[in-house]
Amino acid sequence: MTLTPLLRKSLVCAALALTFGAAQAQNFSFGLWGDMPYAKAGDQAKIPAVLKSINQSDIAFSIYDGDIKDGSSKCTDDIYTAALSMFGEMKKPVIYVPGDNEWTDCHRLNNGGYDGLERLSHVRKVMFPTANSLGKTTLPLEHQGQRGEAFYENTRFRHNGIVFVGLNMPGSNNNKILNEKDCAKKSARTPAQCEASNAEYLERDAANVTWMAESFATAKASKAAGIVLVIQADPGFDLPETEDLDESQNPAVSGYRNFMDKLASETEQFKGQVLFVHGDTHYFKLDKPLYAPNRMLGNFTRLETFGSPQIHWVRVTVDAKSENVFTVHPVIVKQ
């Protein structure tokens, strides 16, 4: 049989569609870890076992959700280079998401009394040395902003039909300072620095909302089965166990409300599953927290990773064909 140009083109397009569909449906696993090592907890001796456990696993890549040091140690330059060395030991790609201990909290007296915004600039320049991920093998990342400049730390990539998003939303209320007392507490900050920090918070919060919305648009356009958003901070949820108290309205987590409200809206309009990952409070959690009184987003799952002194990690298996898409496996590392 002689193939006409039109028939030949149709067959090629069909083959490409089947190939793309197979790639989308391919199952894979990825790792999640963060909030380690903490010097005050003596974590350093435990890190080799964690790295070995992750390296020997079947994951395609891992994502580190912030806090390369504890909140009571100094923010000296060697802290960041040590973290890069740790990530450099990973066989598979590792994507780094900034935490509060490496910039937001550096103003603390016991952190050396640094200017937090200067340390943020340092993070952007040093912790993202190329456009790719970290690790012995790397994967290409999309970045918000230009290399070394504002918001470059916000990343995005796609893998087998899933969209992955990293956002700079750290602890300590997202760098939002509530008042003069909050500004001065155990801090070397000046009023002018606190004013600058609040301006930084507003600018970055707006950028985070934009990056998140664009990521959902990307997921919808590609008909992704799921989207994974990774931040460092515990943004504060309304706990269903306390019916008369909405913990999400606590001023100490007010710096996350705008983003979380927008995230709820995007989640409602998304047909796939949303896996929302954070560290910060160091206890493994997997739940579907209420984002408003008596209302649950059924396709929204919160996953909180382990953290010091619990030096473990989390493996997530992805099956784009399954209803829930994501299956979570806590990995307990024996020392």
C-alpha positions in Angstrom: 0.0 0.0 0.0 1.3 3.4 -0.9 1.0 6.0 1.8 -0.2 9.4 0.8 1.5 12.4 2.4 -1.7 13.1 4.5 -2.0 9.5 5.7 1.8 9.4 6.5 1.4 12.6 8.6 -1.7 11.2 10.4 0.2 8.1 11.3 3.2 10.1 12.6 0.9 12.3 14.7 -0.8 9.3 16.1 2.5 7.7 17.1 3.6 10.9 18.8 0.4 11.1 20.7 0.8 7.5 21.9 4.4 8.2 22.9 3.4 11.4 24.8 0.5 9.5 26.5 2.9 6.7 27.6 5.3 9.3 29.0 2.5 11.0 30.9 1.2 7.7 32.3 4.7 6.4 33.4 4.8 6.0 37.2 7.8 7.4 39.2 8.8 8.4 42.7 10.4 11.4 44.2 11.8 12.3 47.6 11.1 15.2 50.1 13.4 16.3 52.9 14.5 19.4 54.8 15.1 21.1 58.1 18.5 19.5 58.6 21.2 19.3 59.7 20.8 21.3 62.9 24.1 21.8 64.8 22.3 22.3 68.1 20.7 18.8 67.8 23.9 17.2 66.7 22.4 16.2 63.4 25.6 16.2 61.3 26.6 12.7 62.3 23.2 11.4 61.1 23.2 13.0 57.7 25.4 10.4 55.9 22.7 7.7 56.6 20.0 10.0 55.2 21.9 10.7 52.1 22.7 7.0 51.6 19.1 6.1 52.1 17.9 8.6 49.5 20.8 7.7 47.1 19.9 4.0 47.2 16.2 4.6 46.5 14.4 4.5 43.2 13.5 8.2 43.2 13.8 10.3 40.0 14.8 13.4 42.1 14.3 15.0 45.5 13.1 18.4 46.7 14.6 19.9 49.8 12.1 22.2 51.6 14.4 24.6 53.4 16.4 25.3 56.6 19.9 24.2 55.9 20.8 25.1 59.5 19.1 25.7 62.8 17.6 29.0 63.9 20.2 29.7 66.7 23.4 29.5 64.7 25.2 32.2 62.7 24.4 32.9 59.0 28.1 32.8 57.9 28.9 32.2 54.3 30.3 28.7 55.1 26.8 27.5 56.0 25.7 27.9 52.4 28.7 26.3 50.9 28.4 23.3 53.3 24.8 22.9 52.1 25.9 22.9 48.5 28.5 20.2 49.3 25.7 18.1 50.9 23.4 18.5 47.9 26.4 17.7 45.7 26.5 14.2 47.2 23.1 13.4 45.9 23.2 11.0 42.9 19.8 12.2 41.5 18.8 15.8 41.0 17.8 17.8 44.1 15.8 21.0 44.0 16.4 23.5 46.8 13.7 25.7 48.3 14.8 28.4 50.7 13.9 28.4 54.4 13.7 31.1 57.1 16.9 30.0 58.9 19.1 30.9 55.9 17.8 34.5 55.5 14.6 35.6 57.3 15.9 34.9 60.8 19.5 36.0 60.3 18.7 39.3 62.0 18.6 37.5 65.3 21.5 38.4 67.7 22.4 34.7 68.0 22.5 34.4 64.2 25.1 37.2 64.0 22.7 40.1 63.6 22.8 40.1 59.8 20.7 42.1 57.4 18.1 39.5 56.3 17.7 41.0 52.9 21.4 40.9 52.3 21.4 37.2 53.2 18.4 36.7 50.8 20.5 38.2 48.0 23.3 35.9 49.0 21.0 32.9 48.8 19.9 33.9 45.3 23.4 34.2 44.1 25.0 31.3 45.8 22.4 28.6 46.2 21.3 28.7 42.6 24.7 28.6 40.8 23.1 27.5 37.4 19.6 27.3 35.9 19.6 23.6 36.6 18.9 21.7 39.8 21.7 20.7 42.2 23.0 17.1 42.6 25.5 14.9 40.7 22.9 14.6 37.9 20.7 17.6 37.2 17.5 18.6 35.5 16.6 21.9 33.9 14.4 24.3 35.9 12.3 27.3 34.9 13.0 30.3 37.1 11.0 33.4 38.0 13.3 36.4 37.4 16.9 36.6 36.2 19.8 34.7 37.7 20.9 36.1 41.0 18.1 38.6 41.1 14.7 38.8 42.7 12.5 35.7 42.7 15.1 33.6 40.8 14.7 31.1 43.6 11.1 30.3 42.5 11.3 27.3 40.3 9.1 25.1 38.1 9.5 21.9 36.1 7.4 19.1 34.6 8.0 15.4 35.0 5.8 12.7 33.4 2.6 14.7 33.4 3.1 16.4 36.8 3.9 20.0 37.4 6.4 20.8 40.3 6.7 24.3 41.8 9.2 25.7 44.4 8.3 28.9 46.1 10.2 31.1 48.6 7.7 31.3 51.4 9.7 30.9 54.6 8.8 30.7 58.3 8.7 33.6 60.7 5.5 34.8 59.1 6.9 35.1 55.6 9.2 37.9 56.6 6.2 40.1 57.6 6.9 42.1 60.7 3.8 43.0 62.8 5.0 45.9 65.0 7.9 47.6 66.7 8.0 44.9 69.4 8.2 42.2 66.7 10.9 44.2 64.9 13.2 44.5 68.0 12.7 41.1 69.7 16.1 39.4 70.1 17.2 41.3 67.0 19.8 43.6 65.6 17.3 45.1 63.1 16.7 48.8 62.8 13.2 50.3 62.2 14.4 51.2 58.7 15.4 47.5 58.1 12.0 46.3 59.3 10.2 48.7 57.0 12.3 47.4 54.1 11.5 43.8 55.1 7.8 44.5 55.0 8.2 46.0 51.6 10.1 42.9 50.5 7.3 40.7 51.9 4.6 42.5 49.9 6.6 42.3 46.7 7.6 38.7 47.0 4.1 37.7 48.1 2.7 39.2 44.9 5.4 37.4 42.9 4.6 34.1 44.6 0.9 34.4 43.8 1.7 35.2 40.1 4.1 32.2 39.9 1.6 29.9 41.5 -1.2 31.0 39.2 1.0 30.6 36.1 1.9 27.1 37.3 -1.8 26.1 37.7 -2.4 27.5 34.2 0.6 25.4 32.9 -0.9 22.3 34.6 -4.4 22.9 33.1 -3.0 23.6 29.6 -1.0 20.3 29.7 -3.9 18.4 31.3 -1.6 17.5 34.2 -3.0 14.9 36.6 -1.5 16.8 39.5 0.6 19.7 40.7 3.1 19.7 43.6 3.8 23.0 45.4 6.7 23.1 47.9 7.4 25.9 50.4 9.3 25.9 53.7 6.8 27.5 56.1 3.9 26.0 57.9 1.3 28.6 56.8 -1.2 27.8 59.5 -4.4 26.0 58.9 -7.8 26.1 60.6 -7.6 22.9 62.6 -10.9 21.0 62.5 -10.6 19.8 66.1 -11.2 23.3 67.4 -14.6 24.3 66.1 -14.7 27.7 67.8 -11.2 28.8 66.9 -9.7 29.5 63.5 -6.0 29.2 64.0 -5.3 30.5 60.4 -6.4 33.9 61.6 -3.6 34.2 64.2 -1.5 37.3 63.4 1.7 35.2 63.6 0.6 33.5 60.3 -1.0 36.5 58.7 1.8 36.7 56.2 0.5 33.6 54.4 -3.2 34.4 54.2 -3.2 36.2 50.8 -1.3 33.4 49.1 -3.3 30.6 50.8 -6.6 32.3 49.8 -5.5 32.4 46.2 -4.2 28.8 46.4 -7.6 27.7 47.6 -9.3 29.4 44.7 -6.9 27.9 42.2 -7.3 24.4 43.8 -11.1 24.7 43.5 -10.8 25.3 39.7 -8.3 22.5 39.1 -9.5 19.1 38.1 -6.4 17.3 39.2 -4.8 16.6 42.6 -2.8 19.2 44.5 0.0 18.1 46.8 1.1 21.0 49.1 4.4 20.3 50.8 6.1 22.2 53.6 8.5 21.8 56.5 9.1 24.2 59.3 7.4 22.5 62.3 9.4 19.2 61.9 6.6 16.6 62.4 5.4 14.4 59.6 1.8 15.1 58.7 -0.5 14.0 55.9 -4.0 15.4 55.9 -6.7 17.4 54.2 -6.9 20.5 56.4 -9.9 22.8 56.2 -9.2 26.0 54.5 -12.4 27.6 55.7 -14.8 26.6 58.5 -16.7 23.3 57.7 -15.3 23.2 54.1 -12.7 20.8 52.7 -10.9 20.9 49.4 -11.1 17.2 48.4 -8.3 17.4 45.9 -5.9 19.3 48.3 -3.5 17.3 50.4 -1.0 18.8 52.9 2.3 16.9 53.5 4.6 18.2 56.2 8.1 16.6 56.0 10.3 15.4 58.9 12.8 17.8 60.5 15.5 17.9 63.1 16.0 16.0 65.3 13.8 13.6 63.3 16.3 12.9 60.5 14.1 11.0 58.0 12.7 11.6 54.6 9.5 11.1 52.6 9.1 9.1 49.3 6.1 9.9 47.1 5.0 7.6 44.3 3.1 9.1 41.4 0.5 7.2 39.3 -1.2 9.7 37.0 -3.9 7.1 36.2 -5.0 6.7 39.8 -7.7 8.8 41.4 -5.4 10.2 44.2 -2.3 10.4 42.0 0.1 10.7 44.9 0.9 7.9 47.4 3.1 8.9 50.4 5.6 6.7 52.1 7.5 8.0 55.2 11.0 6.6 55.2 12.5 6.0 58.6 16.3 6.1 58.5 18.0 3.8 61.0 21.2 5.2 62.5 
